[in-house]
Amino acid sequence: MFTTTPDINSERLLKDLNRLAQIGAGADRAIHRIAGNDADMAARDWIDKTMRVSGLHSYYDAVDNVFSRRLDTSGPWLLIGSHSDTVPAAGHLDGAYGVVAAMEVLRTLHEHDHPIADHVETVAWFDEEGVMEGSKGGLTGSTAFTRDPHADDLFAYIELHVEQGPRMERDGLDLAPVTGIVGVRRYDVAVRGQANHAGTTPFELRQDAGRVAARVATELRRICQDIDPASVGNAGVISFDPAAANVVPGAARVELEVRAGTDQALDRIEQSLSDFLLLAADEEECAAELNRTSAKPAAVFDKRVYGVVEEVCRERTDRCEPLLSYAGHDASVISTRLPTAMLFVPSTGGFSHSNREHTSDEHLILGTQALLDAVIRTGETLLPGLLTKHLTTV
């Protein structure tokens, strides 16, 4: 270690989380900071002003990402942060925790005049959630940034986040270094049969499009678990036409989603789904198509930065295990441009995208301190010569 590791200001961290939670909150304390709405822009203004008051340089880019760093520094910088927009009726931690934690880490390093402070930049990404009108599925700010020349001035990205699921609480974990982010594929299943009288048409003489759709929806779980036990799938929308209790459906549609840790697993699941769909359609004398409507590739994080994050997590607690992220994050996009890593703290009850979202103060503080540790250690690992030169001149 070049210097002792400073402690974050935990009281300030929790107060700032509470302040941000009040922006866009309704009577039920659910938060409505949809990207670009008045509350979202007010939150960005608060982030900008808070960092300026702390004596830091803060600015917006062309798509309303908010960045902050020390004045009169020339980089390269380690980027830390998350997103500050929300889904409708959201909790107060998804994204916002990573933003406020990054703000706290930079201010702590700045106040202690730590040598890495000159090489840290924070970000609040714009439109991660993808629920604003006209959004193309979210990750808007981070995607735009991958084309920004400023990305060439950075040497890594680390994102701290709540898990948004029940695994850490179930397993008694305090921290989890994240190995990567699942790939996500969505499909539209279209089945064509023959509408007919449901009372007078025997089962064996039907061309039942609804039965094919239902079989595919039911089979999805088995297909996923047989190919990759860690994968998940969902049949979230199903419709029959005509939708009448006494009419055999002549057409049916199902919308499917599959998530897995590797693109190879996604490929195999897709092929198996296609094979089963054609088999079921043939047995029911129907025609069917599996159309992929969207695809986001799996992200595997940089081994060096991930190794640092895992190391500092294990130094902070014995209750630490690696996890794969099943939710999408800006880190997945940034990993295509920069060495990237993430770490999680547990979500109480596994709730997220809900005003029941909660993480204990102890875990919020622990995660932020681990982020600070990771920032320092990543600088020591990736910029050893630069930091040594800095220390010899101060």
NUFI-729634 format. One line per field, with one value per residue (C-alpha): x, y, z; residue in three letters. Coordinates in Angstrom, 1 decimal. Layout:
<recs>
xx	c(X:...)
yy	c(Y:...)
zz	c(Z:...)
code	c(ALA:...)
</recs>
This chain:
<recs>
xx	c(0.0:1.3:-0.5:-3.0:-6.6:-8.9:-12.3:-15.3:-17.6:-20.4:-22.8:-22.4:-23.0:-26.3:-27.5:-26.8:-28.7:-31.6:-31.4:-31.4:-34.3:-36.4:-36.1:-39.0:-40.6:-44.3:-46.5:-45.8:-42.0:-41.9:-39.6:-40.5:-37.2:-37.9:-34.9:-35.3:-38.3:-38.2:-37.2:-34.4:-33.0:-33.3:-31.4:-28.6:-28.5:-28.2:-25.3:-23.6:-23.9:-22.9:-19.7:-19.0:-19.5:-16.9:-14.4:-14.5:-15.0:-18.4:-20.0:-22.6:-21.8:-24.0:-26.5:-26.8:-24.4:-22.9:-19.2:-17.1:-13.3:-10.6:-9.9:-6.8:-6.1:-5.1:-5.8:-5.9:-8.9:-10.6:-14.3:-16.8:-20.5:-23.9:-27.3:-29.6:-32.7:-35.4:-38.3:-41.8:-42.6:-39.0:-37.0:-34.2:-31.1:-31.1:-28.4:-28.6:-26.5:-23.7:-23.8:-23.8:-21.1:-18.9:-19.4:-18.4:-15.3:-14.0:-14.7:-13.0:-9.9:-9.9:-10.2:-7.3:-5.3:-4.7:-2.5:-5.2:-7.6:-6.1:-7.1:-10.7:-13.8:-17.4:-20.5:-24.2:-25.4:-28.5:-31.4:-30.1:-33.7:-35.1:-38.6:-38.7:-40.7:-38.6:-35.9:-34.3:-34.2:-32.0:-28.3:-28.5:-25.9:-23.3:-23.8:-23.3:-20.2:-18.5:-18.3:-17.0:-13.3:-13.2:-13.3:-9.7:-8.7:-9.9:-8.2:-11.0:-14.5:-15.9:-19.6:-21.1:-24.7:-27.4:-27.9:-31.6:-32.2:-32.4:-29.2:-26.8:-29.3:-30.2:-26.5:-25.6:-23.1:-21.9:-20.2:-20.1:-17.5:-19.4:-17.9:-20.0:-23.5:-25.9:-26.8:-30.4:-32.5:-36.1:-38.3:-41.7:-43.3:-46.1:-48.3:-50.9:-53.6:-57.3:-60.0:-62.9:-65.8:-64.3:-67.4:-67.8:-64.2:-62.5:-59.0:-57.4:-58.9:-57.8:-55.2:-54.8:-52.4:-53.0:-51.9:-48.6:-48.0:-48.8:-46.5:-43.6:-44.2:-44.2:-41.2:-39.0:-37.9:-36.8:-34.8:-33.0:-32.1:-31.0:-28.6:-27.4:-28.7:-27.7:-29.8:-33.3:-36.2:-39.7:-42.9:-44.2:-46.9:-49.3:-52.3:-54.8:-57.0:-59.9:-59.9:-63.0:-63.6:-65.6:-63.3:-60.1:-57.4:-56.5:-53.5:-51.4:-48.4:-45.9:-43.2:-40.2:-37.0:-33.9:-30.9:-27.6:-24.0:-22.5:-23.5:-22.8:-25.5:-27.9:-27.2:-27.9:-31.1:-32.3:-31.7:-33.5:-36.5:-36.7:-36.5:-39.2:-41.5:-41.3:-41.9:-45.0:-46.4:-46.0:-47.8:-50.7:-50.7:-49.9:-47.2:-44.9:-42.0:-39.5:-38.4:-35.6:-36.7:-33.7:-30.3:-27.8:-24.6:-23.2:-20.4:-17.4:-15.4:-11.7:-9.7:-7.3:-9.9:-12.2:-9.3:-8.7:-12.4:-12.5:-9.3:-10.6:-14.0:-12.4:-10.2:-13.3:-15.4:-15.2:-18.8:-18.0:-18.6:-18.5:-21.9:-23.1:-25.4:-28.8:-29.9:-28.6:-26.2:-24.3:-21.1:-22.1:-21.8:-18.7:-17.0:-16.8:-14.6:-12.8:-11.5:-14.6:-15.7:-18.7:-19.4:-22.8:-24.2:-27.3:-30.9:-33.3:-35.9:-34.6:-36.8:-35.9:-37.8:-40.2:-40.5:-39.8:-36.1:-33.8:-30.3:-29.0:-26.9:-24.1:-24.0:-24.3:-21.3:-19.3:-19.9:-18.8:-15.6:-14.9:-15.3:-12.8:-10.4:-10.9:-10.2:-6.9:-5.8:-6.8:-4.7:-1.8:-2.2:-2.8:-0.9:2.0:4.6:2.3:1.3:4.9:6.0:3.2:4.3:7.9:6.9:4.5)
yy	c(0.0:3.5:5.2:4.3:3.8:6.6:5.8:7.1:9.6:7.1:9.8:11.9:8.9:8.0:11.6:12.0:8.8:10.2:13.6:12.0:9.7:12.8:14.0:12.6:10.8:10.4:10.2:6.4:7.2:5.5:7.4:8.6:9.8:8.7:9.7:13.3:14.2:17.2:15.0:13.3:16.6:18.0:15.0:15.6:19.2:18.2:15.8:18.6:21.2:18.8:18.0:21.7:22.7:20.0:21.9:19.5:20.0:18.8:18.9:17.4:15.8:15.9:13.3:14.5:12.1:14.0:13.7:15.0:15.0:17.1:20.5:20.9:17.2:15.6:11.9:9.1:8.5:5.6:6.0:5.0:5.5:4.2:5.7:8.1:7.6:5.1:3.1:4.3:3.8:2.8:2.3:4.6:2.4:1.0:3.0:5.9:4.0:3.5:7.2:8.5:5.9:7.1:10.7:9.8:7.9:10.8:13.4:11.2:10.8:14.5:15.6:13.3:14.4:10.8:10.4:8.4:11.4:13.0:9.9:9.3:10.5:9.9:9.5:9.5:7.8:8.9:6.6:3.3:2.0:2.6:3.6:7.2:7.9:7.2:5.2:2.4:0.0:1.9:2.1:5.3:7.4:4.6:3.5:7.0:7.3:4.3:6.5:9.6:10.4:11.0:7.2:7.2:9.2:6.5:3.3:1.3:1.4:0.1:0.1:-0.6:-1.7:-3.4:-7.0:-6.5:-10.2:-12.6:-14.7:-12.7:-12.5:-16.2:-17.2:-14.7:-12.7:-9.2:-8.4:-10.1:-9.4:-9.7:-12.0:-10.7:-9.8:-12.2:-11.9:-11.4:-12.5:-11.9:-13.8:-13.5:-16.9:-16.8:-19.9:-20.3:-23.0:-23.2:-21.6:-24.0:-24.8:-26.0:-28.1:-30.0:-30.5:-33.5:-33.1:-35.3:-33.2:-29.8:-27.4:-25.7:-22.8:-22.1:-25.5:-25.1:-21.7:-23.1:-26.1:-23.8:-21.6:-24.6:-26.2:-23.1:-23.9:-27.4:-26.4:-23.7:-25.9:-28.8:-26.6:-24.3:-24.7:-21.1:-19.7:-18.3:-17.8:-16.3:-16.5:-13.1:-12.5:-15.0:-14.2:-16.3:-15.3:-15.4:-15.2:-17.1:-20.0:-21.9:-21.4:-23.3:-20.6:-20.2:-18.0:-17.5:-15.5:-15.8:-13.4:-15.1:-13.9:-15.9:-14.9:-16.8:-16.1:-17.0:-16.4:-20.0:-21.1:-18.6:-20.1:-23.6:-22.6:-20.7:-23.8:-26.1:-23.7:-23.6:-27.4:-27.9:-25.3:-26.9:-30.4:-29.1:-27.3:-30.4:-32.6:-30.1:-29.6:-25.9:-23.6:-21.7:-19.2:-18.2:-14.6:-13.1:-9.5:-8.3:-9.5:-8.2:-10.1:-11.5:-9.4:-11.1:-8.6:-7.8:-10.4:-7.8:-5.4:-8.2:-9.7:-6.5:-6.2:-9.8:-9.2:-6.2:-7.7:-10.8:-8.5:-6.7:-9.7:-13.5:-13.6:-13.0:-15.0:-14.2:-13.7:-13.4:-10.4:-11.3:-7.7:-5.4:-2.6:0.2:-1.8:-4.3:-1.6:0.1:-3.3:-3.2:-0.1:-0.3:-2.8:-3.2:-4.7:-4.6:-5.4:-6.0:-5.5:-7.5:-6.5:-7.2:-9.6:-9.5:-6.5:-4.0:-1.7:-1.3:1.0:-2.0:-1.8:-1.8:-2.6:-2.2:0.9:-1.4:-3.0:0.4:1.6:-1.6:-1.6:2.1:1.4:-1.6:0.6:3.0:0.1:-1.1:2.3:2.6:-0.9:-0.6:2.5:0.7:-2.2:-0.4:2.9:2.0:4.1:7.2:7.0:6.4:9.5:11.5:10.5:11.4:15.0:15.8)
zz	c(0.0:-0.8:2.1:4.8:3.5:4.7:6.2:4.4:6.2:6.9:8.4:5.2:3.0:4.7:4.8:1.1:0.3:2.2:0.4:-3.0:-2.0:-1.4:-5.0:-6.9:-3.9:-3.7:-0.6:-0.4:-0.6:-4.0:-6.3:-9.8:-11.3:-14.9:-17.1:-18.3:-16.1:-13.7:-10.7:-12.6:-13.7:-10.2:-8.9:-11.5:-10.4:-6.8:-7.7:-9.7:-7.0:-4.2:-5.8:-6.7:-3.1:-2.1:-4.2:-7.2:-10.9:-12.1:-15.6:-17.9:-21.2:-24.3:-23.1:-19.5:-17.8:-14.8:-14.2:-11.3:-10.6:-9.0:-10.5:-12.7:-13.2:-16.4:-15.9:-16.7:-14.4:-12.8:-13.3:-10.6:-10.3:-11.4:-12.6:-10.8:-12.9:-11.7:-12.9:-11.9:-8.2:-7.5:-4.3:-3.2:-3.8:-7.3:-9.1:-6.6:-4.0:-6.5:-7.4:-3.8:-2.8:-5.7:-4.6:-1.0:-2.2:-4.3:-1.6:1.1:-1.1:-2.0:1.6:2.6:-0.4:-1.3:-4.4:-6.2:-5.8:-8.9:-10.9:-9.9:-11.7:-10.8:-13.0:-12.8:-15.9:-17.8:-18.7:-17.5:-16.9:-20.4:-19.3:-20.6:-23.7:-26.8:-25.0:-27.0:-24.0:-21.6:-20.9:-23.0:-21.2:-20.9:-24.5:-25.8:-23.6:-25.3:-28.4:-26.5:-26.9:-23.2:-22.7:-23.9:-20.8:-18.5:-17.4:-15.6:-14.4:-11.1:-10.2:-6.7:-6.7:-4.5:-5.6:-6.5:-5.7:-2.7:-3.1:-0.9:2.0:1.6:1.8:4.5:2.4:3.2:-0.1:-3.5:-6.3:-9.6:-12.2:-15.0:-16.3:-18.0:-21.6:-22.3:-25.3:-25.9:-28.4:-30.0:-30.6:-33.3:-33.8:-36.5:-36.3:-37.1:-35.0:-34.4:-32.1:-28.8:-28.0:-31.2:-32.3:-30.7:-29.3:-32.0:-34.8:-33.5:-34.9:-31.5:-31.6:-27.9:-26.9:-28.8:-27.1:-23.7:-24.2:-25.2:-22.2:-19.9:-21.5:-21.2:-17.6:-18.4:-21.5:-19.5:-16.6:-18.8:-20.7:-18.0:-14.4:-13.7:-16.5:-16.1:-18.4:-18.3:-20.4:-19.5:-22.1:-23.8:-25.9:-27.9:-30.9:-30.7:-26.9:-26.1:-23.8:-26.4:-29.4:-30.2:-30.7:-34.3:-33.4:-30.4:-29.3:-26.4:-25.4:-23.8:-22.1:-21.4:-19.3:-19.1:-18.2:-21.6:-25.1:-25.8:-23.3:-24.9:-28.3:-27.1:-25.3:-28.4:-30.6:-28.2:-28.0:-31.7:-32.0:-29.4:-30.9:-34.3:-32.8:-30.8:-33.8:-35.9:-33.4:-33.2:-37.0:-36.7:-38.1:-35.8:-35.7:-33.1:-33.7:-31.7:-30.9:-28.9:-27.7:-25.2:-25.0:-21.8:-20.1:-18.5:-16.4:-16.6:-14.7:-13.2:-11.9:-10.8:-9.0:-7.1:-6.2:-4.9:-2.9:-1.1:-0.5:1.2:3.3:4.6:5.4:5.5:4.3:0.6:-2.5:-6.2:-8.0:-11.5:-12.1:-13.5:-13.8:-16.5:-15.6:-17.2:-16.4:-19.2:-21.8:-20.3:-20.2:-24.0:-23.8:-20.4:-17.9:-15.7:-12.4:-10.0:-6.4:-4.7:-1.2:-0.2:-0.9:2.1:1.0:-2.5:-3.3:-6.0:-8.4:-5.5:-2.5:-0.3:-1.5:1.5:2.5:6.1:6.9:7.9:4.5:2.7:4.7:4.2:0.4:0.1:2.1:-0.1:-3.1:-1.8:-1.1:-4.6:-6.1:-4.3:-5.0:-8.7:-9.0:-7.3:-9.7:-13.0:-12.4:-10.1:-11.8:-12.0:-8.4:-7.2:-9.2:-7.5:-4.1:-4.7:-5.7:-2.8)
code	c(MET:PHE:THR:THR:THR:PRO:ASP:ILE:ASN:SER:GLU:ARG:LEU:LEU:LYS:ASP:LEU:ASN:ARG:LEU:ALA:GLN:ILE:GLY:ALA:GLY:ALA:ASP:ARG:ALA:ILE:HIS:ARG:ILE:ALA:GLY:ASN:ASP:ALA:ASP:MET:ALA:ALA:ARG:ASP:TRP:ILE:ASP:LYS:THR:MET:ARG:VAL:SER:GLY:LEU:HIS:SER:TYR:TYR:ASP:ALA:VAL:ASP:ASN:VAL:PHE:SER:ARG:ARG:LEU:ASP:THR:SER:GLY:PRO:TRP:LEU:LEU:ILE:GLY:SER:HIS:SER:ASP:THR:VAL:PRO:ALA:ALA:GLY:HIS:LEU:ASP:GLY:ALA:TYR:GLY:VAL:VAL:ALA:ALA:MET:GLU:VAL:LEU:ARG:THR:LEU:HIS:GLU:HIS:ASP:HIS:PRO:ILE:ALA:ASP:HIS:VAL:GLU:THR:VAL:ALA:TRP:PHE:ASP:GLU:GLU:GLY:VAL:MET:GLU:GLY:SER:LYS:GLY:GLY:LEU:THR:GLY:SER:THR:ALA:PHE:THR:ARG:ASP:PRO:HIS:ALA:ASP:ASP:LEU:PHE:ALA:TYR:ILE:GLU:LEU:HIS:VAL:GLU:GLN:GLY:PRO:ARG:MET:GLU:ARG:ASP:GLY:LEU:ASP:LEU:ALA:PRO:VAL:THR:GLY:ILE:VAL:GLY:VAL:ARG:ARG:TYR:ASP:VAL:ALA:VAL:ARG:GLY:GLN:ALA:ASN:HIS:ALA:GLY:THR:THR:PRO:PHE:GLU:LEU:ARG:GLN:ASP:ALA:GLY:ARG:VAL:ALA:ALA:ARG:VAL:ALA:THR:GLU:LEU:ARG:ARG:ILE:CYS:GLN:ASP:ILE:ASP:PRO:ALA:SER:VAL:GLY:ASN:ALA:GLY:VAL:ILE:SER:PHE:ASP:PRO:ALA:ALA:ALA:ASN:VAL:VAL:PRO:GLY:ALA:ALA:ARG:VAL:GLU:LEU:GLU:VAL:ARG:ALA:GLY:THR:ASP:GLN:ALA:LEU:ASP:ARG:ILE:GLU:GLN:SER:LEU:SER:ASP:PHE:LEU:LEU:LEU:ALA:ALA:ASP:GLU:GLU:GLU:CYS:ALA:ALA:GLU:LEU:ASN:ARG:THR:SER:ALA:LYS:PRO:ALA:ALA:VAL:PHE:ASP:LYS:ARG:VAL:TYR:GLY:VAL:VAL:GLU:GLU:VAL:CYS:ARG:GLU:ARG:THR:ASP:ARG:CYS:GLU:PRO:LEU:LEU:SER:TYR:ALA:GLY:HIS:ASP:ALA:SER:VAL:ILE:SER:THR:ARG:LEU:PRO:THR:ALA:MET:LEU:PHE:VAL:PRO:SER:THR:GLY:GLY:PHE:SER:HIS:SER:ASN:ARG:GLU:HIS:THR:SER:ASP:GLU:HIS:LEU:ILE:LEU:GLY:THR:GLN:ALA:LEU:LEU:ASP:ALA:VAL:ILE:ARG:THR:GLY:GLU:THR:LEU:LEU:PRO:GLY:LEU:LEU:THR:LYS:HIS:LEU:THR:THR:VAL)
</recs>
